[in-house]
């Protein structure tokens, strides 16, 4: 069976960076990843420099926070290397790194919270931005008085979304702002708290779609510590190409097939979680690489 990650590239990346390297790939970042990550980090031990090759489309905000805090416990300098996908909560996780190495195809995204399946049995999701900008849309598109538009927007939303749910959604946006500022302290300790919060607000509010593909250069323009490293980017891309071929739901041949939805890899071991259809708990397996 071929290795699910390019370990030769991983080892070369360690030599190039003078660090220990951990590949963290997850279809969905969540709390369930923590025990396996903890075991992997304990095996590595506490090191001066740890680089994480991050590959994820997002996940649970509090899961991303706890993953970030756990990674920080095991190193003095955390690098986050992004060859391709690093979206939504993965962008939030990357903000906890002392530096972000972003390749040509690195894709970050806004971190605006979403509400799933609320009124009328609707299973779609809406963004905090959809709610926040509703009154502005009424004024801009239909010429409504801005103050009247805000009042009408509130009335309409309370008719269609249970008011305590709206309040919970508001609390979620405050939580996102708080967590984002907390994680940015590691990367931008020289900034005042309000300056870090301003960066987080821009990532929450300055884009017209949650799927907007933010580049590394755009992330740097916001004030984050993003830089280029041609050798590290090339090696990380080799790792990403292996992940594209054998990782994620899209690699399953049918709806009944299992697929790998989480992967943690070091130079010494590869741990993969295999997911089963029907939402059942996944099963971890360890693969020992050849010497």
C-alpha positions in Angstrom: 0.0 0.0 0.0 1.5 3.4 -0.9 2.2 5.9 1.9 -0.7 8.4 2.4 1.9 11.2 2.7 5.2 11.9 1.0 7.6 11.2 3.9 10.7 11.8 1.8 9.5 15.4 1.2 8.7 15.7 5.0 12.2 14.7 6.0 13.7 17.0 3.4 11.5 19.8 4.8 12.9 19.2 8.3 16.5 19.5 7.0 15.7 22.6 5.1 13.9 24.3 8.0 16.0 23.0 10.9 12.8 21.9 12.7 10.5 19.0 13.4 7.7 18.8 11.0 4.1 17.6 11.6 1.6 17.2 8.8 -1.9 17.9 9.9 -4.7 17.2 7.4 -8.3 17.2 8.4 -11.5 17.3 6.4 -13.0 19.0 9.5 -11.0 20.4 12.4 -12.7 19.3 15.6 -12.2 18.3 19.2 -12.0 14.6 18.4 -8.6 15.2 16.8 -7.0 16.2 20.1 -6.2 12.8 21.7 -4.4 11.6 18.6 -2.6 14.9 18.2 -1.6 14.8 21.8 -0.1 11.3 21.4 1.8 12.4 18.3 3.2 15.5 20.0 4.2 13.6 23.1 6.1 11.2 20.8 7.9 14.2 19.2 8.5 15.8 22.6 8.9 19.5 23.3 11.1 21.1 20.6 12.5 24.5 19.9 11.0 24.7 16.4 7.9 22.9 15.1 6.5 23.4 11.6 3.0 22.2 10.8 2.1 21.5 7.2 -1.6 22.4 7.4 -4.2 21.1 4.9 -7.9 21.6 5.8 -11.1 23.2 4.5 -12.1 24.3 8.0 -14.2 23.0 10.9 -15.2 23.8 14.5 -14.0 27.1 15.9 -13.3 25.8 19.4 -11.7 22.7 17.9 -9.3 24.9 16.0 -8.6 26.9 19.1 -7.7 23.9 21.3 -5.6 22.4 18.5 -3.7 25.7 18.3 -3.2 25.9 22.1 -2.0 22.3 22.2 0.6 22.9 19.4 1.9 25.9 21.3 2.5 23.8 24.4 5.1 21.8 22.6 7.3 24.4 21.0 8.8 27.9 21.4 8.5 28.7 17.7 5.5 27.4 15.7 5.6 27.7 11.9 2.5 27.0 9.8 3.2 26.0 6.2 0.3 26.2 3.8 0.7 24.6 0.4 -3.0 24.7 -0.6 -6.2 24.6 1.5 -6.3 26.5 4.8 -9.8 27.8 4.9 -12.3 29.0 7.6 -11.3 27.6 11.0 -8.0 26.5 9.5 -7.2 30.2 8.8 -8.0 30.8 12.4 -5.6 28.0 13.5 -2.8 29.4 11.2 -3.1 32.8 13.0 -1.6 31.1 16.1 1.7 30.5 14.3 4.8 32.7 14.8 5.0 32.7 11.0 3.0 31.5 8.1 4.7 30.2 5.0 2.2 30.5 2.1 2.8 29.0 -1.3 1.5 30.2 -4.6 -1.7 28.1 -4.3 -2.3 28.7 -0.6 -6.0 29.5 0.0 -7.2 31.2 3.2 -10.7 32.4 3.7 -12.8 34.7 5.9 -13.7 33.5 9.4 -17.3 34.8 9.7 -19.4 32.5 11.8 -22.3 30.5 10.2 -25.7 29.4 11.5 -26.9 26.0 10.2 -30.4 24.7 9.7 -32.7 27.1 11.6 -36.1 28.4 10.6 -38.6 26.3 8.8 -36.5 23.2 8.7 -34.1 24.9 6.3 -30.8 23.0 6.4 -28.8 25.6 4.6 -26.4 28.0 6.5 -26.3 31.7 6.8 -23.4 33.9 7.7 -23.2 36.5 10.4 -22.6 38.9 7.5 -25.9 37.9 6.0 -27.7 39.1 9.1 -25.5 42.1 9.8 -25.9 43.6 6.3 -29.6 43.0 5.8 -30.6 46.5 6.8 -27.9 48.0 4.7 -29.1 46.0 1.7 -32.7 47.3 2.2 -31.4 50.9 2.1 -29.0 50.4 -0.8 -31.1 48.3 -3.1 -34.6 49.6 -2.3 -33.9 53.1 -1.1 -35.3 52.6 2.3 -34.5 55.0 5.1 -31.4 53.5 6.9 -32.9 53.7 10.4 -36.3 52.4 9.2 -34.5 49.6 7.3 -32.7 48.5 10.4 -35.9 48.4 12.4 -37.7 46.5 9.7 -34.8 44.1 9.3 -34.9 43.3 13.1 -38.7 42.7 12.9 -38.4 40.4 9.9 -35.6 38.4 11.4 -37.4 37.9 14.6 -40.3 36.5 12.6 -38.1 34.0 10.8 -35.4 33.2 13.3 -36.1 32.4 16.9 -34.9 35.5 18.9 -32.7 33.5 21.3 -31.1 31.9 18.3 -30.2 35.4 17.0 -28.7 36.2 20.4 -26.7 33.0 20.4 -25.5 33.9 16.9 -24.4 37.3 18.2 -22.5 35.5 21.1 -20.8 33.3 18.5 -19.5 36.4 16.6 -18.1 37.8 19.9 -16.5 34.4 20.6 -14.9 34.4 17.2 -13.5 37.9 17.8 -12.2 36.9 21.2 -10.6 33.6 20.0 -9.0 35.3 17.0 -7.4 38.0 19.2 -6.2 35.4 21.6 -4.4 33.4 18.9 -3.0 36.4 17.2 -1.2 37.3 20.5 1.3 34.6 19.6 2.0 36.0 16.2 1.7 39.7 16.8 2.5 40.2 20.5 3.8 43.8 19.8 0.3 45.0 18.8 -2.3 46.3 21.2 -5.3 44.1 21.8 -7.6 46.5 19.9 -5.2 46.4 16.9 -5.4 42.6 16.8 -9.2 42.7 17.2 -9.3 45.0 14.2 -7.5 42.4 12.1 -9.9 39.8 13.2 -12.9 42.0 12.4 -11.6 42.5 8.9 -11.3 38.8 8.4 -14.9 38.5 9.6 -16.4 41.4 7.8 -14.4 42.7 4.8 -15.3 40.0 2.3 -18.6 39.4 0.5 -18.4 35.6 0.6 -17.2 33.0 3.1 -15.7 31.3 0.2 -13.5 34.2 -0.9 -10.1 32.7 -1.6 -7.6 35.0 0.3 -4.0 34.8 -0.9 -1.0 34.8 1.3 -0.1 38.3 0.0 -3.6 39.5 1.0 -3.3 38.0 4.4 0.1 39.8 4.8 -1.5 43.1 3.8 -3.9 42.7 6.7 -0.9 42.7 9.0 -0.2 39.0 9.5 3.3 37.6 9.5 3.2 35.8 6.2 6.4 35.1 4.2 7.7 33.1 1.3 10.2 30.3 1.4 10.7 28.7 -2.0 12.4 25.5 -0.8 9.8 24.9 1.9 6.9 25.7 -0.4 8.2 23.2 -3.0 8.5 20.4 -0.5 5.2 21.2 1.1 3.5 21.1 -2.3 4.9 17.6 -2.8 3.2 16.6 0.4 0.0 18.3 -0.6 -0.1 16.4 -4.0 0.1 13.1 -2.1 -2.8 14.2 0.1 -4.9 15.2 -2.9 -4.5 11.7 -4.3 -5.5 9.7 -1.3 -7.2 11.9 1.4 -10.7 13.3 1.9 -14.3 12.3 1.0 -13.6 12.8 -2.7 -11.3 9.8 -2.9 -14.1 7.4 -2.1 -15.4 5.4 -5.0 -19.0 5.3 -3.8 -21.3 6.5 -1.0 -20.8 3.2 0.8 -17.0 3.4 0.8 -14.9 4.5 3.7 -12.4 7.3 3.4 -9.6 8.9 5.3 -10.7 12.2 6.9 -7.8 13.0 9.3 -4.1 12.5 9.0 -1.2 13.2 11.4 2.3 12.4 10.1 5.9 12.8 11.3 9.1 11.3 10.0 8.5 8.4 12.4 4.9 7.5 12.0 1.7 8.2 10.1 -1.7 8.1 11.9 -4.8 8.1 9.7 -8.5 8.2 10.8 -10.7 6.2 8.5 -14.3 7.5 8.3 -17.3 5.3 7.7 -20.5 6.3 6.0 -23.5 7.2 8.2 -21.7 9.5 10.5 -20.2 6.7 12.7 -17.0 7.3 14.6 -13.9 6.9 12.7 -11.1 4.4 13.3 -7.5 5.3 13.7 -4.7 3.2 12.2 -1.0 3.7 12.4 1.4 3.1 9.6 5.1 2.8 10.3 7.2 4.2 7.4 10.1 2.3 6.0 13.5 3.3 7.4 
